[in-house]
Amino acid sequence: MNTVDNHNLTLSLTKENHAVARQFAGEQDTVEKGEKVYLNTLAVCAVENFVQWLNLETDLTAGDSWNSVIRLFNDVADLVIPNLGKLECLPVLPGETVITLPPEVTEDRICYIAVQFQEQLNEVQLLGFMPALDPEEPLSQIEIANLQPIENLVDYLDRLESAQDFLCSDDEVAIKVRKRLNTESFSEIVAQIERIVRTCKPYNWRYAGGDFLANYVNSEQGIAFRSPASRSERDESNRSQNSDLQELAEDLLEKLSEIWGIQKEEENSVWIDLSEWFQNPESLPRYNFKTLESFLLEQKESLVFRFATTPRSRQGATDDSVANITRVQQIQLQEHALALAVCLQLGTDHKTDVLLRLYPAGDNTCLPSGLQLIVIDSESGDIFLEAQARSVDNWIQLEFRGEPGERFSVKLVLGDLSVTDNFVI
């Protein structure tokens, strides 16, 4: 594959390019649609010349832009690269700074290339490109200032090609992906996996990847539930499938990030994955957290009485919940023994209600005055929620609702003393 040195690549348009564009434009119902098709066709021809110069094969007639029926009803300018997917070629007129995307091209495209026309339409400049968009939040416009340099397109296409090669390999993860997913082409999957690696934090890869792969799961692998009384079975099946897909996505993303030479950020802190508590409720707790029952067996009678009223679920949320679980951690701030109860309740919308309740432990009956319970948003580093104990308080609490993959930190502060635990939902 050839390399590109300059940011704005200039390409000439041939008489043959214009002849095809005039033919396609003459088939349209209106002059306005004819002009749009004319520019779309020239843009596709220019990008095809560029891609072939990169020593990549193209299939011009396989695109929607070369289909007379689709051209009549849709605003399309796609170019097919076999085994990689469709490039959308976006005409840009002189003076334009924003490109409006037709709804029909916001999905099933591995990237978007901006093609700047001159007044005489005899040559164009490739201004840059935009990789695949998030199908859940597609853009309606692309600002030219936000385009990536066209020279980066070579590396981007190389990544997609290497990912395609991997998925066709005998690697154990590749075989699992092929067996699990119902698709004849991996082009869109590869482009979206690349987007997730590029735009998401590593700790969110499994959740974002699992959600995306769920769109391609073989239907015959699902379980049919006909009885309304089987709601708990349906919920359990969904949770199991989500967990399996998240694991598969994480394995796939790890493999491809290695192939692409992407270094994951080193994380010095331990992050406690709360989803594991639902997936394996009977497993031995880690990170000094214990089940409520085992924790109470070790405590004095007075503490058992206080914990007897510990809420196991968020108040008012029991009607739409599908599972709840409580874990307890004992914390020592010098002479102050404390117990932090983390109560989780999973709703049918897959959001999790989190209740944090802090108790005195040991011989203490009240919390030390001034003790702070703080929840920190790990993305921004800002304080999200906080509560402060008075000398008469025998517990304080905070509660909130979070989505899968969200991260937060719980910090206990007393004067100059503090301790922090990091969690991911």
C-alpha positions in Angstrom: 0.0 0.0 0.0 1.4 3.4 -0.9 1.8 6.2 1.6 0.3 9.7 1.5 2.5 12.7 2.4 0.4 15.8 2.0 -2.7 16.8 4.1 -4.9 17.9 1.2 -4.4 15.5 -1.8 -5.3 17.0 -5.2 -6.7 14.7 -7.8 -7.7 15.4 -11.5 -11.1 14.3 -12.9 -11.1 12.7 -16.4 -13.5 13.2 -19.3 -14.7 9.6 -18.7 -15.6 10.5 -15.1 -17.7 13.5 -16.3 -19.4 11.4 -19.0 -20.5 8.8 -16.4 -21.6 11.6 -14.0 -23.7 13.3 -16.8 -25.3 10.0 -17.7 -26.4 9.3 -14.1 -27.5 12.9 -13.6 -29.7 12.7 -16.7 -31.7 9.8 -15.2 -33.0 11.9 -12.3 -36.5 13.5 -12.0 -35.4 17.0 -11.1 -32.5 19.3 -12.0 -31.6 19.6 -8.3 -31.4 15.9 -7.9 -29.4 15.6 -11.1 -26.8 18.1 -9.8 -26.5 16.2 -6.6 -26.0 12.9 -8.4 -23.5 14.5 -10.7 -21.3 15.6 -7.8 -21.7 12.3 -5.9 -20.6 10.4 -9.0 -17.5 12.6 -9.5 -16.6 12.2 -5.8 -16.8 8.4 -6.0 -14.7 8.4 -9.1 -12.0 10.6 -7.4 -11.9 8.4 -4.3 -11.7 5.3 -6.4 -8.7 6.6 -8.2 -7.1 7.4 -4.9 -7.8 4.0 -3.3 -6.5 2.2 -6.4 -3.3 4.3 -6.2 -3.0 2.8 -2.6 -3.0 -0.6 -4.3 -6.3 -1.5 -2.8 -8.9 -3.3 -4.9 -12.3 -1.6 -5.5 -15.7 -2.8 -6.8 -17.3 0.3 -8.3 -20.5 -1.3 -9.5 -21.2 -3.0 -6.2 -22.0 0.3 -4.4 -25.5 1.8 -4.0 -24.2 4.9 -5.9 -23.9 2.7 -9.1 -27.4 1.3 -8.7 -29.9 3.2 -10.8 -32.9 2.4 -8.6 -31.2 3.3 -5.3 -29.7 6.4 -6.9 -33.2 7.6 -7.8 -34.5 7.5 -4.2 -31.4 8.0 -2.0 -28.6 10.4 -1.7 -25.6 8.0 -1.8 -22.0 8.2 -2.9 -20.4 5.0 -1.7 -17.4 3.0 -2.9 -17.0 -0.6 -2.0 -13.6 -2.0 -1.0 -14.1 -5.8 -1.1 -13.7 -7.5 2.3 -13.3 -4.1 4.0 -16.6 -2.3 3.4 -18.0 0.9 2.0 -16.4 4.3 2.0 -18.8 7.3 1.7 -17.5 10.0 -0.6 -18.9 13.4 0.5 -18.9 16.3 -2.0 -17.8 19.6 -0.5 -18.4 22.9 -2.4 -16.2 25.9 -2.1 -16.7 27.8 1.1 -18.5 25.0 2.9 -17.3 24.2 6.5 -19.9 21.6 7.5 -21.1 18.5 5.6 -24.7 17.3 6.1 -25.0 13.5 6.2 -28.1 12.0 4.6 -29.8 9.5 7.0 -29.2 6.6 4.6 -25.4 6.9 5.0 -25.0 7.1 8.7 -24.7 3.3 9.1 -22.9 0.5 7.2 -20.0 2.8 6.3 -16.4 2.2 7.5 -15.5 5.8 6.9 -16.4 9.1 5.3 -14.1 11.0 2.9 -14.6 14.7 2.2 -14.0 15.6 -1.4 -13.6 19.4 -2.0 -14.6 20.6 -5.5 -13.1 23.5 -7.3 -15.2 26.0 -9.4 -14.4 24.3 -12.7 -15.0 20.7 -11.4 -11.8 19.6 -13.1 -10.0 18.6 -10.0 -10.7 17.8 -6.3 -9.0 17.8 -3.0 -9.4 15.1 -0.4 -9.7 17.2 2.8 -9.7 14.3 5.2 -11.8 11.5 6.6 -14.0 10.5 9.5 -13.9 6.9 10.7 -17.1 4.8 11.3 -19.8 6.6 13.4 -21.4 5.2 16.5 -24.7 3.6 15.2 -26.4 4.4 18.5 -25.6 8.1 18.2 -25.0 8.9 14.5 -24.0 12.4 13.5 -26.2 14.4 11.2 -23.3 16.7 10.3 -19.5 16.5 10.1 -17.4 19.6 10.6 -14.5 19.8 8.2 -12.3 21.0 11.0 -12.9 17.7 12.8 -11.7 15.5 10.0 -8.6 13.3 10.4 -5.8 14.0 7.9 -6.2 12.0 4.7 -2.7 10.5 5.3 -4.0 8.7 8.4 -6.5 6.8 6.2 -3.8 4.3 5.2 -3.2 3.3 8.8 -6.9 3.1 9.4 -7.6 0.8 6.5 -4.6 -1.3 7.5 -6.1 -1.8 10.9 -9.4 -2.9 9.4 -7.6 -5.3 7.0 -5.6 -6.9 9.8 -8.7 -7.3 11.9 -10.5 -9.0 9.0 -7.5 -11.3 8.6 -7.6 -12.1 12.3 -11.4 -13.0 12.3 -10.8 -15.4 9.4 -7.9 -17.1 11.3 -7.8 -20.2 13.4 -7.3 -18.2 16.6 -9.5 -19.5 19.4 -11.1 -16.1 19.9 -11.8 -15.7 16.2 -13.4 -19.1 16.0 -15.7 -18.2 19.0 -16.7 -14.9 17.3 -17.6 -16.7 14.0 -19.6 -19.3 15.8 -21.5 -16.8 18.0 -22.3 -14.1 15.5 -24.8 -14.3 12.7 -23.3 -12.3 9.8 -22.0 -12.9 6.3 -19.6 -9.9 6.5 -17.4 -8.7 9.3 -16.8 -5.2 7.7 -19.2 -3.3 10.0 -18.2 -5.3 13.1 -14.5 -4.6 12.5 -15.1 -0.9 11.9 -17.2 -0.6 15.1 -14.7 -2.6 17.2 -12.0 -0.2 16.0 -14.2 2.7 17.0 -14.6 1.3 20.5 -10.9 0.7 20.9 -10.2 4.2 19.7 -12.9 6.1 21.6 -13.7 4.2 24.8 -11.6 3.7 27.9 -10.2 0.2 28.2 -12.4 -0.5 31.3 -15.5 0.1 29.1 -14.4 -2.1 26.3 -16.3 -5.2 27.5 -19.6 -3.3 28.0 -19.5 -1.2 24.8 -18.3 -4.3 22.8 -20.9 -6.6 24.4 -23.7 -4.2 23.6 -22.6 -3.9 20.0 -22.1 -7.7 19.5 -25.6 -8.4 20.8 -26.9 -7.0 17.5 -25.3 -10.0 15.7 -26.0 -12.9 18.0 -27.4 -16.0 16.2 -31.1 -16.1 16.9 -31.1 -19.9 17.3 -28.9 -19.5 20.3 -31.5 -17.7 22.2 -34.1 -19.3 24.5 -37.8 -18.9 23.9 -40.0 -18.1 26.9 -43.7 -18.3 26.4 -45.1 -18.2 29.9 -45.5 -14.9 31.7 -44.5 -16.6 34.9 -41.0 -17.2 33.4 -39.8 -13.6 33.9 -37.0 -14.6 36.3 -35.8 -17.2 33.8 -35.8 -14.7 31.0 -33.9 -12.2 33.1 -31.4 -14.8 34.2 -30.9 -15.9 30.5 -30.4 -12.3 29.4 -27.9 -11.6 32.1 -26.0 -14.8 31.2 -26.0 -13.9 27.5 -24.9 -10.4 28.3 -22.0 -11.7 30.4 -20.9 -14.1 27.7 -21.0 -11.4 25.1 -19.0 -9.0 27.3 -16.4 -11.7 27.8 -16.2 -12.4 24.1 -16.0 -8.7 23.3 -13.3 -8.1 25.9 -11.2 -11.0 24.5 -11.7 -9.8 20.9 -10.7 -6.2 21.8 -7.7 -7.3 23.7 -6.5 -9.4 20.7 -7.1 -6.6 18.2 -5.5 -3.9 20.4 -2.3 -6.1 20.5 -2.4 -6.6 16.7 -2.8 -2.8 16.2 -0.1 -2.0 18.7 -2.3 0.0 21.0 -1.0 0.1 24.5 -3.7 0.1 27.2 -3.4 2.7 29.9 -1.8 1.3 33.0 -4.1 1.5 35.9 -2.5 1.6 39.3 -5.7 1.3 41.2 -7.7 -1.8 41.8 -11.2 -1.5 40.3 -13.9 -3.6 41.9 -16.3 -4.9 39.3 -19.8 -4.9 40.8 -21.2 -6.8 37.9 -19.3 -9.9 39.2 -21.4 -9.8 42.3 -24.5 -10.5 40.2 -22.9 -12.9 37.9 -21.4 -15.1 40.7 -23.4 -14.3 43.8 -22.1 -17.5 45.6 -18.4 -16.9 44.8 -16.0 -15.9 47.5 -15.9 -12.1 47.8 -12.7 -10.3 47.0 -11.1 -7.0 47.9 -12.0 -7.4 51.6 -15.7 -7.4 50.9 -17.8 -10.2 52.5 -21.3 -11.3 52.2 -23.6 -9.7 54.7 -24.3 -13.1 56.4 -20.6 -14.0 56.8 -19.8 -10.5 58.0 -22.5 -10.6 60.7 -21.3 -13.9 62.0 -18.0 -12.3 63.0 -19.6 -9.3 64.7 -20.8 -8.5 68.2 -24.5 -8.7 69.0 -24.9 -4.9 69.0 -23.6 -4.6 65.4 -25.8 -7.5 64.3 -28.8 -5.6 65.6 -27.8 -2.4 63.7 -27.3 -4.4 60.4 -30.6 -6.2 60.9 -32.3 -3.1 59.3 -29.8 -2.7 56.5 -31.8 -2.2 53.3 -31.1 -4.8 50.7 -32.5 -2.7 47.9 -33.1 0.9 47.0 -36.2 2.2 48.6 -39.1 2.4 46.2 -37.3 0.3 43.5 -38.5 -3.1 44.4 -41.3 -3.3 41.8 -39.0 -3.0 38.8 -36.0 -4.9 40.2 -34.7 -8.3 39.1 -31.9 -9.0 41.5 -30.3 -7.5 44.6 -27.2 -8.2 46.6 -25.2 -6.8 49.6 -21.5 -6.9 50.4 -19.8 -5.4 53.5 -16.3 -4.2 54.0 -14.7 -3.4 57.4 -12.5 -0.3 57.3 -10.1 1.0 59.9 -9.3 4.8 60.1 -6.7 4.7 62.9 -8.7 4.0 66.1 -12.1 4.2 64.3 -13.6 0.9 63.1 -16.1 1.3 60.3 -18.3 -0.9 58.2 -19.3 0.0 54.6 -22.3 -1.8 53.2 -22.7 -1.7 49.4 -26.2 -2.7 48.5 -26.9 -3.2 44.8 -30.2 -3.7 43.0 -30.4 -4.5 39.3 -33.4 -3.1 37.5 -35.1 -4.5 34.4 -33.6 -1.6 32.4 -30.2 -3.0 33.3 -29.3 0.0 35.3 -28.1 -0.6 38.9 -29.3 1.1 42.0 -26.4 1.6 44.4 -26.9 2.2 48.1 -23.8 3.0 50.3 -24.4 2.9 54.0 -21.6 3.5 56.5 -21.8 2.2 60.1 -19.6 2.3 63.2 -18.0 -1.1 64.0 -16.4 -2.7 67.0 -17.4 -1.1 70.3 -18.5 2.2 68.8 -22.2 3.0 68.7 -22.0 6.2 66.7 -19.9 7.5 63.8 -17.1 10.0 64.6 -18.3 13.5 64.1 -17.2 15.1 60.8 -16.6 11.7 59.0 -17.4 12.2 55.3 -18.8 9.6 52.9 -18.0 10.8 49.3 -18.8 9.5 45.9 -16.5 10.7 43.1 -17.2 10.6 39.4 -14.1 8.8 38.0 -14.4 10.4 34.6 -14.3 14.0 35.7 -12.8 13.6 39.2 -15.6 15.7 40.6 -17.5 15.0 43.8 -20.9 13.5 42.8 -22.5 12.9 46.2 -21.4 13.4 49.8 -22.7 13.0 53.3 -21.2 14.0 56.7 -21.8 12.3 60.1 -22.8 14.1 63.3 -21.8 12.9 66.7 -25.3 11.3 67.2 -25.4 9.4 63.8 -25.2 5.7 63.9 -25.1 5.5 60.1 -25.0 7.7 57.0 -25.8 6.8 53.4 -25.8 7.8 49.8 -27.7 6.3 46.9 -27.7 6.7 43.1 -28.4 4.9 39.9 -25.7 3.9 37.4 -25.3 2.3 34.0 -23.1 -0.7 33.0 -19.5 0.4 32.7 -19.8 3.6 34.8 -17.0 4.1 37.2 -17.0 5.8 40.6 -14.9 6.0 43.7 -16.0 5.9 47.3 -13.9 8.0 49.7 -14.0 8.1 53.5 -12.5 11.2 55.0 -11.9 12.1 58.6 -9.6 15.1 59.2 -6.3 14.2 57.5 -7.2 10.5 57.2 -8.8 9.0 54.1 -9.4 5.8 52.4 -10.7 5.2 48.8 -12.2 2.2 47.0 -12.8 2.3 43.2 -15.8 0.6 41.6 -17.1 -0.1 38.1 -20.8 -1.0 37.6 
